């Protein structure tokens, strides 16, 4: 595996963990500040992932969850 492939896998894993944390906080603590921090980090990961996909002519779209 190339370093780019490894980083893409890491980013996807991080996005999965963040999605779980966001859902957890929305359902339990409802801590808006913490949720915003996780959502900001998620956007950073998506932006980096988009950079890796751009040479492949692929684009990601970040959707908001209910």
PDB file of N, CA, C, O and CB in Angstrom:
ATOM      1  N   UNK A   1       0.835  -1.183   0.000  1.00  0.00           N
ATOM      2  CA  UNK A   1       0.000   0.000   0.000  1.00  0.00           C
ATOM      3  C   UNK A   1       0.881   1.248   0.000  1.00  0.00           C
ATOM      4  O   UNK A   1       1.928   1.294   0.646  1.00  0.00           O
ATOM      5  CB  UNK A   1      -0.951  -0.002   1.215  1.00  0.00           C
ATOM      6  N   UNK A   2       0.435   2.234  -0.727  1.00  0.00           N
ATOM      7  CA  UNK A   2       1.169   3.495  -0.758  1.00  0.00           C
ATOM      8  C   UNK A   2       0.821   4.316   0.476  1.00  0.00           C
ATOM      9  O   UNK A   2      -0.154   4.029   1.171  1.00  0.00           O
ATOM     10  CB  UNK A   2       0.853   4.289  -2.049  1.00  0.00           C
ATOM     11  N   UNK A   3       1.615   5.322   0.735  1.00  0.00           N
ATOM     12  CA  UNK A   3       1.339   6.199   1.882  1.00  0.00           C
ATOM     13  C   UNK A   3       0.010   6.926   1.682  1.00  0.00           C
ATOM     14  O   UNK A   3      -0.702   7.192   2.650  1.00  0.00           O
ATOM     15  CB  UNK A   3       2.491   7.224   2.079  1.00  0.00           C
ATOM     16  N   UNK A   4      -0.328   7.249   0.435  1.00  0.00           N
ATOM     17  CA  UNK A   4      -1.610   7.910   0.170  1.00  0.00           C
ATOM     18  C   UNK A   4      -2.769   6.977   0.516  1.00  0.00           C
ATOM     19  O   UNK A   4      -3.747   7.406   1.127  1.00  0.00           O
ATOM     20  CB  UNK A   4      -1.701   8.353  -1.310  1.00  0.00           C
ATOM     21  N   UNK A   5      -2.666   5.722   0.134  1.00  0.00           N
ATOM     22  CA  UNK A   5      -3.722   4.760   0.447  1.00  0.00           C
ATOM     23  C   UNK A   5      -3.873   4.561   1.953  1.00  0.00           C
ATOM     24  O   UNK A   5      -4.987   4.451   2.467  1.00  0.00           O
ATOM     25  CB  UNK A   5      -3.431   3.421  -0.228  1.00  0.00           C
ATOM     26  N   UNK A   6      -2.752   4.518   2.645  1.00  0.00           N
ATOM     27  CA  UNK A   6      -2.783   4.369   4.102  1.00  0.00           C
ATOM     28  C   UNK A   6      -3.465   5.568   4.736  1.00  0.00           C
ATOM     29  O   UNK A   6      -4.293   5.411   5.633  1.00  0.00           O
ATOM     30  CB  UNK A   6      -1.359   4.203   4.667  1.00  0.00           C
ATOM     31  N   UNK A   7      -3.120   6.776   4.271  1.00  0.00           N
ATOM     32  CA  UNK A   7      -3.715   7.990   4.829  1.00  0.00           C
ATOM     33  C   UNK A   7      -5.216   8.037   4.543  1.00  0.00           C
ATOM     34  O   UNK A   7      -5.993   8.446   5.405  1.00  0.00           O
ATOM     35  CB  UNK A   7      -3.025   9.242   4.254  1.00  0.00           C
ATOM     36  N   UNK A   8      -5.628   7.625   3.354  1.00  0.00           N
ATOM     37  CA  UNK A   8      -7.058   7.593   3.023  1.00  0.00           C
ATOM     38  C   UNK A   8      -7.785   6.649   3.979  1.00  0.00           C
ATOM     39  O   UNK A   8      -8.859   6.981   4.482  1.00  0.00           O
ATOM     40  CB  UNK A   8      -7.277   7.149   1.546  1.00  0.00           C
ATOM     41  N   UNK A   9      -7.211   5.488   4.228  1.00  0.00           N
ATOM     42  CA  UNK A   9      -7.811   4.532   5.164  1.00  0.00           C
ATOM     43  C   UNK A   9      -7.892   5.122   6.569  1.00  0.00           C
ATOM     44  O   UNK A   9      -8.896   4.940   7.258  1.00  0.00           O
ATOM     45  CB  UNK A   9      -7.004   3.221   5.186  1.00  0.00           C
ATOM     46  N   UNK A  10      -6.851   5.824   6.999  1.00  0.00           N
ATOM     47  CA  UNK A  10      -6.859   6.454   8.316  1.00  0.00           C
ATOM     48  C   UNK A  10      -7.955   7.512   8.409  1.00  0.00           C
ATOM     49  O   UNK A  10      -8.671   7.591   9.407  1.00  0.00           O
ATOM     50  CB  UNK A  10      -5.494   7.081   8.615  1.00  0.00           C
ATOM     51  N   UNK A  11      -8.076   8.320   7.362  1.00  0.00           N
ATOM     52  CA  UNK A  11      -9.084   9.373   7.360  1.00  0.00           C
ATOM     53  C   UNK A  11     -10.493   8.785   7.425  1.00  0.00           C
ATOM     54  O   UNK A  11     -11.345   9.293   8.154  1.00  0.00           O
ATOM     55  CB  UNK A  11      -8.933  10.250   6.113  1.00  0.00           C
ATOM     56  N   UNK A  12     -10.736   7.730   6.674  1.00  0.00           N
ATOM     57  CA  UNK A  12     -12.053   7.099   6.700  1.00  0.00           C
ATOM     58  C   UNK A  12     -12.343   6.532   8.089  1.00  0.00           C
ATOM     59  O   UNK A  12     -13.456   6.669   8.597  1.00  0.00           O
ATOM     60  CB  UNK A  12     -12.143   5.985   5.635  1.00  0.00           C
ATOM     61  N   UNK A  13     -11.354   5.904   8.694  1.00  0.00           N
ATOM     62  CA  UNK A  13     -11.523   5.396  10.064  1.00  0.00           C
ATOM     63  C   UNK A  13     -11.817   6.518  11.043  1.00  0.00           C
ATOM     64  O   UNK A  13     -12.676   6.380  11.914  1.00  0.00           O
ATOM     65  CB  UNK A  13     -10.274   4.641  10.511  1.00  0.00           C
ATOM     66  N   UNK A  14     -11.102   7.633  10.900  1.00  0.00           N
ATOM     67  CA  UNK A  14     -11.338   8.785  11.776  1.00  0.00           C
ATOM     68  C   UNK A  14     -12.737   9.359  11.573  1.00  0.00           C
ATOM     69  O   UNK A  14     -13.391   9.760  12.536  1.00  0.00           O
ATOM     70  CB  UNK A  14     -10.286   9.872  11.523  1.00  0.00           C
ATOM     71  N   UNK A  15     -13.196   9.398  10.328  1.00  0.00           N
ATOM     72  CA  UNK A  15     -14.539   9.901  10.043  1.00  0.00           C
ATOM     73  C   UNK A  15     -15.610   9.003  10.656  1.00  0.00           C
ATOM     74  O   UNK A  15     -16.628   9.491  11.148  1.00  0.00           O
ATOM     75  CB  UNK A  15     -14.754  10.014   8.532  1.00  0.00           C
ATOM     76  N   UNK A  16     -15.381   7.704  10.626  1.00  0.00           N
ATOM     77  CA  UNK A  16     -16.329   6.775  11.249  1.00  0.00           C
ATOM     78  C   UNK A  16     -16.403   7.007  12.757  1.00  0.00           C
ATOM     79  O   UNK A  16     -17.491   7.028  13.332  1.00  0.00           O
ATOM     80  CB  UNK A  16     -15.926   5.317  10.956  1.00  0.00           C
ATOM     81  N   UNK A  17     -15.258   7.179  13.388  1.00  0.00           N
ATOM     82  CA  UNK A  17     -15.231   7.422  14.833  1.00  0.00           C
ATOM     83  C   UNK A  17     -15.910   8.740  15.178  1.00  0.00           C
ATOM     84  O   UNK A  17     -16.660   8.821  16.151  1.00  0.00           O
ATOM     85  CB  UNK A  17     -13.787   7.426  15.350  1.00  0.00           C
ATOM     86  N   UNK A  18     -15.646   9.771  14.380  1.00  0.00           N
ATOM     87  CA  UNK A  18     -16.265  11.069  14.644  1.00  0.00           C
ATOM     88  C   UNK A  18     -17.780  11.003  14.479  1.00  0.00           C
ATOM     89  O   UNK A  18     -18.514  11.616  15.254  1.00  0.00           O
ATOM     90  CB  UNK A  18     -15.681  12.134  13.713  1.00  0.00           C
ATOM     91  N   UNK A  19     -18.248  10.273  13.487  1.00  0.00           N
ATOM     92  CA  UNK A  19     -19.691  10.132  13.287  1.00  0.00           C
ATOM     93  C   UNK A  19     -20.329   9.495  14.520  1.00  0.00           C
ATOM     94  O   UNK A  19     -21.404   9.908  14.956  1.00  0.00           O
ATOM     95  CB  UNK A  19     -19.991   9.286  12.024  1.00  0.00           C
ATOM     96  N   UNK A  20     -19.665   8.497  15.073  1.00  0.00           N
ATOM     97  CA  UNK A  20     -20.182   7.847  16.281  1.00  0.00           C
ATOM     98  C   UNK A  20     -20.196   8.815  17.462  1.00  0.00           C
ATOM     99  O   UNK A  20     -21.160   8.855  18.226  1.00  0.00           O
ATOM    100  CB  UNK A  20     -19.339   6.608  16.626  1.00  0.00           C
ATOM    101  N   UNK A  21     -19.129   9.593  17.609  1.00  0.00           N
ATOM    102  CA  UNK A  21     -19.057  10.554  18.716  1.00  0.00           C
ATOM    103  C   UNK A  21     -20.109  11.646  18.574  1.00  0.00           C
ATOM    104  O   UNK A  21     -20.732  12.043  19.559  1.00  0.00           O
ATOM    105  CB  UNK A  21     -17.664  11.181  18.788  1.00  0.00           C
ATOM    106  N   UNK A  22     -20.305  12.129  17.364  1.00  0.00           N
ATOM    107  CA  UNK A  22     -21.324  13.158  17.126  1.00  0.00           C
ATOM    108  C   UNK A  22     -22.697  12.618  17.479  1.00  0.00           C
ATOM    109  O   UNK A  22     -23.465  13.281  18.175  1.00  0.00           O
ATOM    110  CB  UNK A  22     -21.297  13.635  15.656  1.00  0.00           C
ATOM    111  N   UNK A  23     -23.013  11.415  17.004  1.00  0.00           N
ATOM    112  CA  UNK A  23     -24.301  10.799  17.316  1.00  0.00           C
ATOM    113  C   UNK A  23     -24.479  10.600  18.817  1.00  0.00           C
ATOM    114  O   UNK A  23     -25.549  10.865  19.363  1.00  0.00           O
ATOM    115  CB  UNK A  23     -24.436   9.463  16.596  1.00  0.00           C
ATOM    116  N   UNK A  24     -23.433  10.135  19.474  1.00  0.00           N
ATOM    117  CA  UNK A  24     -23.490   9.913  20.914  1.00  0.00           C
ATOM    118  C   UNK A  24     -23.815  11.201  21.653  1.00  0.00           C
ATOM    119  O   UNK A  24     -24.687  11.223  22.522  1.00  0.00           O
ATOM    120  CB  UNK A  24     -22.171   9.338  21.418  1.00  0.00           C
ATOM    121  N   UNK A  25     -23.115  12.272  21.308  1.00  0.00           N
ATOM    122  CA  UNK A  25     -23.338  13.539  22.004  1.00  0.00           C
ATOM    123  C   UNK A  25     -24.687  14.152  21.659  1.00  0.00           C
ATOM    124  O   UNK A  25     -25.288  14.827  22.495  1.00  0.00           O
ATOM    125  CB  UNK A  25     -22.231  14.520  21.669  1.00  0.00           C
ATOM    126  N   UNK A  26     -25.173  13.930  20.445  1.00  0.00           N
ATOM    127  CA  UNK A  26     -26.501  14.433  20.090  1.00  0.00           C
ATOM    128  C   UNK A  26     -27.582  13.699  20.870  1.00  0.00           C
ATOM    129  O   UNK A  26     -28.604  14.287  21.223  1.00  0.00           O
ATOM    130  CB  UNK A  26     -26.748  14.287  18.581  1.00  0.00           C
ATOM    131  N   UNK A  27     -27.361  12.427  21.139  1.00  0.00           N
ATOM    132  CA  UNK A  27     -28.372  11.618  21.833  1.00  0.00           C
ATOM    133  C   UNK A  27     -28.292  11.729  23.354  1.00  0.00           C
ATOM    134  O   UNK A  27     -29.301  11.573  24.041  1.00  0.00           O
ATOM    135  CB  UNK A  27     -28.229  10.170  21.433  1.00  0.00           C
ATOM    136  N   UNK A  28     -27.103  11.997  23.880  1.00  0.00           N
ATOM    137  CA  UNK A  28     -26.952  11.960  25.338  1.00  0.00           C
ATOM    138  C   UNK A  28     -26.715  13.352  25.929  1.00  0.00           C
ATOM    139  O   UNK A  28     -27.612  13.918  26.553  1.00  0.00           O
ATOM    140  CB  UNK A  28     -25.799  11.036  25.719  1.00  0.00           C
ATOM    141  N   UNK A  29     -25.548  13.891  25.743  1.00  0.00           N
ATOM    142  CA  UNK A  29     -25.184  15.130  26.436  1.00  0.00           C
ATOM    143  C   UNK A  29     -25.781  16.369  25.803  1.00  0.00           C
ATOM    144  O   UNK A  29     -26.025  17.360  26.490  1.00  0.00           O
ATOM    145  CB  UNK A  29     -23.697  15.271  26.478  1.00  0.00           C
ATOM    146  N   UNK A  30     -26.019  16.327  24.503  1.00  0.00           N
ATOM    147  CA  UNK A  30     -26.508  17.499  23.760  1.00  0.00           C
ATOM    148  C   UNK A  30     -25.592  18.706  23.959  1.00  0.00           C
ATOM    149  O   UNK A  30     -26.036  19.854  23.930  1.00  0.00           O
ATOM    150  CB  UNK A  30     -27.940  17.852  24.200  1.00  0.00           C
ATOM    151  N   UNK A  31     -24.319  18.424  24.158  1.00  0.00           N
ATOM    152  CA  UNK A  31     -23.311  19.467  24.357  1.00  0.00           C
ATOM    153  C   UNK A  31     -22.982  20.091  22.997  1.00  0.00           C
ATOM    154  O   UNK A  31     -22.199  19.541  22.223  1.00  0.00           O
ATOM    155  CB  UNK A  31     -22.017  18.884  25.037  1.00  0.00           C
ATOM    156  N   UNK A  32     -23.590  21.240  22.721  1.00  0.00           N
ATOM    157  CA  UNK A  32     -23.452  21.884  21.408  1.00  0.00           C
ATOM    158  C   UNK A  32     -22.007  22.239  21.101  1.00  0.00           C
ATOM    159  O   UNK A  32     -21.573  22.117  19.956  1.00  0.00           O
ATOM    160  CB  UNK A  32     -24.312  23.139  21.341  1.00  0.00           C
ATOM    161  N   UNK A  33     -21.267  22.671  22.091  1.00  0.00           N
ATOM    162  CA  UNK A  33     -19.870  23.039  21.881  1.00  0.00           C
ATOM    163  C   UNK A  33     -19.039  21.829  21.437  1.00  0.00           C
ATOM    164  O   UNK A  33     -18.243  21.920  20.503  1.00  0.00           O
ATOM    165  CB  UNK A  33     -19.282  23.644  23.165  1.00  0.00           C
ATOM    166  N   UNK A  34     -19.233  20.718  22.109  1.00  0.00           N
ATOM    167  CA  UNK A  34     -18.490  19.503  21.776  1.00  0.00           C
ATOM    168  C   UNK A  34     -18.885  19.009  20.384  1.00  0.00           C
ATOM    169  O   UNK A  34     -18.027  18.597  19.603  1.00  0.00           O
ATOM    170  CB  UNK A  34     -18.745  18.400  22.833  1.00  0.00           C
ATOM    171  N   UNK A  35     -20.163  19.050  20.078  1.00  0.00           N
ATOM    172  CA  UNK A  35     -20.645  18.613  18.767  1.00  0.00           C
ATOM    173  C   UNK A  35     -20.027  19.474  17.671  1.00  0.00           C
ATOM    174  O   UNK A  35     -19.583  18.952  16.648  1.00  0.00           O
ATOM    175  CB  UNK A  35     -22.190  18.680  18.699  1.00  0.00           C
ATOM    176  N   UNK A  36     -19.996  20.779  17.876  1.00  0.00           N
ATOM    177  CA  UNK A  36     -19.401  21.685  16.884  1.00  0.00           C
ATOM    178  C   UNK A  36     -17.919  21.386  16.677  1.00  0.00           C
ATOM    179  O   UNK A  36     -17.426  21.438  15.550  1.00  0.00           O
ATOM    180  CB  UNK A  36     -19.582  23.146  17.318  1.00  0.00           C
ATOM    181  N   UNK A  37     -17.209  21.074  17.754  1.00  0.00           N
ATOM    182  CA  UNK A  37     -15.788  20.733  17.632  1.00  0.00           C
ATOM    183  C   UNK A  37     -15.605  19.469  16.797  1.00  0.00           C
ATOM    184  O   UNK A  37     -14.728  19.413  15.935  1.00  0.00           O
ATOM    185  CB  UNK A  37     -15.156  20.544  19.023  1.00  0.00           C
ATOM    186  N   UNK A  38     -16.426  18.462  17.053  1.00  0.00           N
ATOM    187  CA  UNK A  38     -16.340  17.225  16.281  1.00  0.00           C
ATOM    188  C   UNK A  38     -16.706  17.467  14.821  1.00  0.00           C
ATOM    189  O   UNK A  38     -16.071  16.915  13.922  1.00  0.00           O
ATOM    190  CB  UNK A  38     -17.254  16.154  16.882  1.00  0.00           C
ATOM    191  N   UNK A  39     -17.721  18.284  14.583  1.00  0.00           N
ATOM    192  CA  UNK A  39     -18.128  18.578  13.210  1.00  0.00           C
ATOM    193  C   UNK A  39     -17.044  19.366  12.469  1.00  0.00           C
ATOM    194  O   UNK A  39     -16.833  19.156  11.274  1.00  0.00           O
ATOM    195  CB  UNK A  39     -19.448  19.362  13.203  1.00  0.00           C
ATOM    196  N   UNK A  40     -16.364  20.264  13.170  1.00  0.00           N
ATOM    197  CA  UNK A  40     -15.265  21.013  12.564  1.00  0.00           C
ATOM    198  C   UNK A  40     -14.133  20.067  12.179  1.00  0.00           C
ATOM    199  O   UNK A  40     -13.575  20.176  11.087  1.00  0.00           O
ATOM    200  CB  UNK A  40     -14.750  22.102  13.529  1.00  0.00           C
ATOM    201  N   UNK A  41     -13.797  19.145  13.066  1.00  0.00           N
ATOM    202  CA  UNK A  41     -12.735  18.171  12.785  1.00  0.00           C
ATOM    203  C   UNK A  41     -13.140  17.271  11.623  1.00  0.00           C
ATOM    204  O   UNK A  41     -12.314  16.925  10.778  1.00  0.00           O
ATOM    205  CB  UNK A  41     -12.425  17.320  14.042  1.00  0.00           C
ATOM    206  N   UNK A  42     -14.421  16.892  11.585  1.00  0.00           N
ATOM    207  CA  UNK A  42     -14.918  16.074  10.479  1.00  0.00           C
ATOM    208  C   UNK A  42     -14.723  16.796   9.146  1.00  0.00           C
ATOM    209  O   UNK A  42     -14.307  16.189   8.159  1.00  0.00           O
ATOM    210  CB  UNK A  42     -16.407  15.730  10.688  1.00  0.00           C
ATOM    211  N   UNK A  43     -15.027  18.091   9.125  1.00  0.00           N
ATOM    212  CA  UNK A  43     -14.845  18.867   7.894  1.00  0.00           C
ATOM    213  C   UNK A  43     -13.373  18.908   7.491  1.00  0.00           C
ATOM    214  O   UNK A  43     -13.058  18.810   6.305  1.00  0.00           O
ATOM    215  CB  UNK A  43     -15.385  20.299   8.075  1.00  0.00           C
ATOM    216  N   UNK A  44     -12.482  19.049   8.447  1.00  0.00           N
ATOM    217  CA  UNK A  44     -11.044  19.033   8.148  1.00  0.00           C
ATOM    218  C   UNK A  44     -10.635  17.707   7.503  1.00  0.00           C
ATOM    219  O   UNK A  44      -9.895  17.694   6.519  1.00  0.00           O
ATOM    220  CB  UNK A  44     -10.222  19.270   9.435  1.00  0.00           C
ATOM    221  N   UNK A  45     -11.118  16.598   8.056  1.00  0.00           N
ATOM    222  CA  UNK A  45     -10.794  15.284   7.496  1.00  0.00           C
ATOM    223  C   UNK A  45     -11.361  15.124   6.089  1.00  0.00           C
ATOM    224  O   UNK A  45     -10.692  14.595   5.202  1.00  0.00           O
ATOM    225  CB  UNK A  45     -11.328  14.174   8.402  1.00  0.00           C
ATOM    226  N   UNK A  46     -12.596  15.582   5.887  1.00  0.00           N
ATOM    227  CA  UNK A  46     -13.221  15.487   4.562  1.00  0.00           C
ATOM    228  C   UNK A  46     -12.443  16.331   3.556  1.00  0.00           C
ATOM    229  O   UNK A  46     -12.213  15.894   2.429  1.00  0.00           O
ATOM    230  CB  UNK A  46     -14.704  15.943   4.618  1.00  0.00           C
ATOM    231  N   UNK A  47     -12.041  17.526   3.953  1.00  0.00           N
ATOM    232  CA  UNK A  47     -11.262  18.390   3.055  1.00  0.00           C
ATOM    233  C   UNK A  47      -9.946  17.723   2.652  1.00  0.00           C
ATOM    234  O   UNK A  47      -9.545  17.774   1.489  1.00  0.00           O
ATOM    235  CB  UNK A  47     -10.980  19.746   3.729  1.00  0.00           C
ATOM    236  N   UNK A  48      -9.283  17.099   3.624  1.00  0.00           N
ATOM    237  CA  UNK A  48      -8.030  16.406   3.313  1.00  0.00           C
ATOM    238  C   UNK A  48      -8.291  15.220   2.385  1.00  0.00           C
ATOM    239  O   UNK A  48      -7.536  14.981   1.443  1.00  0.00           O
ATOM    240  CB  UNK A  48      -7.337  15.929   4.608  1.00  0.00           C
ATOM    241  N   UNK A  49      -9.348  14.494   2.656  1.00  0.00           N
ATOM    242  CA  UNK A  49      -9.707  13.349   1.825  1.00  0.00           C
ATOM    243  C   UNK A  49     -10.032  13.797   0.400  1.00  0.00           C
ATOM    244  O   UNK A  49      -9.660  13.125  -0.562  1.00  0.00           O
ATOM    245  CB  UNK A  49     -10.903  12.597   2.434  1.00  0.00           C
ATOM    246  N   UNK A  50     -10.715  14.915   0.263  1.00  0.00           N
ATOM    247  CA  UNK A  50     -11.009  15.456  -1.062  1.00  0.00           C
ATOM    248  C   UNK A  50      -9.722  15.756  -1.821  1.00  0.00           C
ATOM    249  O   UNK A  50      -9.646  15.537  -3.030  1.00  0.00           O
ATOM    250  CB  UNK A  50     -11.863  16.725  -0.947  1.00  0.00           C
ATOM    251  N   UNK A  51      -8.723  16.250  -1.124  1.00  0.00           N
ATOM    252  CA  UNK A  51      -7.433  16.512  -1.752  1.00  0.00           C
ATOM    253  C   UNK A  51      -6.797  15.249  -2.314  1.00  0.00           C
ATOM    254  O   UNK A  51      -6.162  15.285  -3.368  1.00  0.00           O
ATOM    255  CB  UNK A  51      -6.496  17.153  -0.757  1.00  0.00           C
ATOM    256  N   UNK A  52      -6.967  14.140  -1.619  1.00  0.00           N
ATOM    257  CA  UNK A  52      -6.428  12.868  -2.099  1.00  0.00           C
ATOM    258  C   UNK A  52      -7.229  12.319  -3.278  1.00  0.00           C
ATOM    259  O   UNK A  52      -6.679  11.626  -4.134  1.00  0.00           O
ATOM    260  CB  UNK A  52      -6.410  11.847  -0.968  1.00  0.00           C
ATOM    261  N   UNK A  53      -8.524  12.627  -3.325  1.00  0.00           N
ATOM    262  CA  UNK A  53      -9.385  12.120  -4.387  1.00  0.00           C
ATOM    263  C   UNK A  53      -9.382  12.989  -5.643  1.00  0.00           C
ATOM    264  O   UNK A  53      -9.758  12.525  -6.719  1.00  0.00           O
ATOM    265  CB  UNK A  53     -10.784  11.995  -3.877  1.00  0.00           C
ATOM    266  N   UNK A  54      -8.960  14.242  -5.510  1.00  0.00           N
ATOM    267  CA  UNK A  54      -9.004  15.172  -6.648  1.00  0.00           C
ATOM    268  C   UNK A  54      -8.258  14.649  -7.882  1.00  0.00           C
ATOM    269  O   UNK A  54      -8.789  14.748  -8.988  1.00  0.00           O
ATOM    270  CB  UNK A  54      -8.417  16.509  -6.237  1.00  0.00           C
ATOM    271  N   UNK A  55      -7.042  14.094  -7.733  1.00  0.00           N
ATOM    272  CA  UNK A  55      -6.346  13.574  -8.921  1.00  0.00           C
ATOM    273  C   UNK A  55      -7.097  12.430  -9.601  1.00  0.00           C
ATOM    274  O   UNK A  55      -6.842  12.129 -10.768  1.00  0.00           O
ATOM    275  CB  UNK A  55      -4.958  13.101  -8.537  1.00  0.00           C
ATOM    276  N   UNK A  56      -8.007  11.801  -8.890  1.00  0.00           N
ATOM    277  CA  UNK A  56      -8.793  10.698  -9.437  1.00  0.00           C
ATOM    278  C   UNK A  56     -10.125  11.182 -10.011  1.00  0.00           C
ATOM    279  O   UNK A  56     -10.965  10.383 -10.424  1.00  0.00           O
ATOM    280  CB  UNK A  56      -9.043   9.649  -8.359  1.00  0.00           C
ATOM    281  N   UNK A  57     -10.301  12.503 -10.030  1.00  0.00           N
ATOM    282  CA  UNK A  57     -11.544  13.125 -10.519  1.00  0.00           C
ATOM    283  C   UNK A  57     -12.748  12.667  -9.711  1.00  0.00           C
ATOM    284  O   UNK A  57     -13.828  12.455 -10.264  1.00  0.00           O
ATOM    285  CB  UNK A  57     -11.761  12.797 -12.003  1.00  0.00           C
ATOM    286  N   UNK A  58     -12.566  12.515  -8.400  1.00  0.00           N
ATOM    287  CA  UNK A  58     -13.646  12.150  -7.485  1.00  0.00           C
ATOM    288  C   UNK A  58     -13.889  13.306  -6.530  1.00  0.00           C
ATOM    289  O   UNK A  58     -12.968  14.039  -6.169  1.00  0.00           O
ATOM    290  CB  UNK A  58     -13.309  10.845  -6.701  1.00  0.00           C
ATOM    291  N   UNK A  59     -15.133  13.455  -6.132  1.00  0.00           N
ATOM    292  CA  UNK A  59     -15.483  14.525  -5.218  1.00  0.00           C
ATOM    293  C   UNK A  59     -16.343  13.966  -4.093  1.00  0.00           C
ATOM    294  O   UNK A  59     -17.218  13.133  -4.329  1.00  0.00           O
ATOM    295  CB  UNK A  59     -16.215  15.663  -5.956  1.00  0.00           C
ATOM    296  N   UNK A  60     -16.098  14.414  -2.895  1.00  0.00           N
ATOM    297  CA  UNK A  60     -16.890  13.998  -1.748  1.00  0.00           C
ATOM    298  C   UNK A  60     -17.890  15.094  -1.416  1.00  0.00           C
ATOM    299  O   UNK A  60     -17.652  16.277  -1.658  1.00  0.00           O
ATOM    300  CB  UNK A  60     -15.986  13.683  -0.527  1.00  0.00           C
ATOM    301  N   UNK A  61     -19.007  14.669  -0.858  1.00  0.00           N
ATOM    302  CA  UNK A  61     -19.996  15.633  -0.410  1.00  0.00           C
ATOM    303  C   UNK A  61     -20.302  15.335   1.045  1.00  0.00           C
ATOM    304  O   UNK A  61     -20.649  14.209   1.401  1.00  0.00           O
ATOM    305  CB  UNK A  61     -21.288  15.582  -1.287  1.00  0.00           C
ATOM    306  N   UNK A  62     -20.173  16.335   1.869  1.00  0.00           N
ATOM    307  CA  UNK A  62     -20.458  16.197   3.292  1.00  0.00           C
ATOM    308  C   UNK A  62     -21.920  16.543   3.519  1.00  0.00           C
ATOM    309  O   UNK A  62     -22.358  17.651   3.212  1.00  0.00           O
ATOM    310  CB  UNK A  62     -19.525  17.104   4.153  1.00  0.00           C
ATOM    311  N   UNK A  63     -22.666  15.597   4.053  1.00  0.00           N
ATOM    312  CA  UNK A  63     -24.077  15.847   4.339  1.00  0.00           C
ATOM    313  C   UNK A  63     -24.272  15.916   5.835  1.00  0.00           C
ATOM    314  O   UNK A  63     -23.554  15.274   6.601  1.00  0.00           O
ATOM    315  CB  UNK A  63     -24.980  14.754   3.721  1.00  0.00           C
ATOM    316  N   UNK A  64     -25.234  16.688   6.236  1.00  0.00           N
ATOM    317  CA  UNK A  64     -25.533  16.827   7.651  1.00  0.00           C
ATOM    318  C   UNK A  64     -26.504  15.742   8.062  1.00  0.00           C
ATOM    319  O   UNK A  64     -27.408  15.381   7.308  1.00  0.00           O
ATOM    320  CB  UNK A  64     -26.106  18.222   7.965  1.00  0.00           C
ATOM    321  N   UNK A  65     -26.314  15.228   9.255  1.00  0.00           N
ATOM    322  CA  UNK A  65     -27.217  14.219   9.785  1.00  0.00           C
ATOM    323  C   UNK A  65     -28.282  14.898  10.617  1.00  0.00           C
ATOM    324  O   UNK A  65     -28.077  15.997  11.131  1.00  0.00           O
ATOM    325  CB  UNK A  65     -26.455  13.170  10.621  1.00  0.00           C
ATOM    326  N   UNK A  66     -29.400  14.252  10.744  1.00  0.00           N
ATOM    327  CA  UNK A  66     -30.523  14.825  11.503  1.00  0.00           C
ATOM    328  C   UNK A  66     -30.263  14.762  12.990  1.00  0.00           C
ATOM    329  O   UNK A  66     -31.098  15.197  13.783  1.00  0.00           O
ATOM    330  CB  UNK A  66     -31.827  14.096  11.175  1.00  0.00           C
TER     331      UNK A  66
END
